Amino acid sequence: MRPWGALLLAAVAGAAGLWAQEDQKQKIRQLREMARQGSPAIERISPYLKDDDVEVRREAVKAIVQIGTLRSLDPLVEATRDNDPEIQIRAVDGIVNFYLPVYVDHGLSATLRKAGELIRGRWSDSANEDVVDPDTPIRREVIEALARLVEGGSSMDSRANAARALGILRARDGLPALVNALRSKDSRLIFEALIAMQKIRDRSVADRVAFLVRDLDERVQLAAIETAGLLGSAEAVPQLHRVLESPRNQKVRRAAVLALARIAQPDSRNLFLNLIGDKDPEIRAAAAQGLGRIRKPEDAAVLEKAWSAETKIVARLAIAFARVRLGNLETGSFSPLGYLVNNLNQRAWRGIALPYLSELALDRNVRSALYGMLGPGATRDEKTGIAQALASSGGEDSIAPLEKLAQDEDAAVAREALRALRILRGRL
């Protein structure tokens, strides 16, 4: 009888397994059907987030992400507590997608592939550039969920993905988790934490990155150098000078000079004066930025001479920035400020000219000059670029010019002016 008993148990077990597989398939079909019904179906989908079958829970998260409405946020925050890395990643990308529509089309979850029993995402070597508008309100429970994942996600991928999300959402309250992540042994997590800190731009944590500017991983080192510069880390300055004594390559040398130029300590002035004639145009550009930010009146002649001799646009833009910083507020076509505004029309250089103009617009005198450049002869790209600069750096005096620009007959210009007004008023 014993052999018959064993066979009976095996048959029962097999039947149970087949029943479980069929039950899984049926639940997945139901979830896909409910996803097509939109937001009203979320209450019926949410209980599946607690299903014993991980494949069912994954499908439930996919369905909620697909719906993507305000009612999706609470269940997605709940899903971040699941111990499955794929569910954590999909939930995080779904949360970001609510604030930044279509993010899921290119986020980490879009690259997830199964390798045996493991789920892996494909990371890009370049830094993610997605970020929400500065005035976007983010729920506290969302930030708390993301910070919790950064510190204790089920995989290094899910932790790094959560760090990326904190940066995209400009989540200042997530900074403690990001700072702690800098001490990780995982280079991807460190890298994503650094990029997130760049997007949040809170200078209070600037010195917390200084120890990484000589990291052995080049990608981490470059990100740390850039972060130290953007946040103005005084503590990193001695380390950056050491990096310049023996840089591992030209990319690191450029990054270190640029970081010092952004920090712009007076003690670095002689370095910039020596490098303004360097054979590398990007080094010359960084040196010009440094001189512009230090703002020594006697350097005006050096910069004017460099301006006359320079032929490379990347360096010429930086010299223009520096000359405006030192007080040249002429607005003619061949003036430094006119040159910066004109390059807003060039797709290849707009991304360089715009940050310069945004920084310059912190000065009310520069803003006054920019208002005069919004006249009838201004192009669409010039108007939208100046509006963007005023959004991030304008003052009370910027409201009237932007309100006028919001009446522009070009719908794209009017739309950008309204966006700038919204951001500016939120900041003021």
Order of alpha helices (4+ residues) and beta strands (2+ residues): alpha-alpha-alpha-alpha-alpha-beta-beta-alpha-alpha-alpha-alpha-alpha-alpha-alpha-alpha-alpha-alpha-alpha-alpha-alpha-alpha-alpha-alpha-alpha
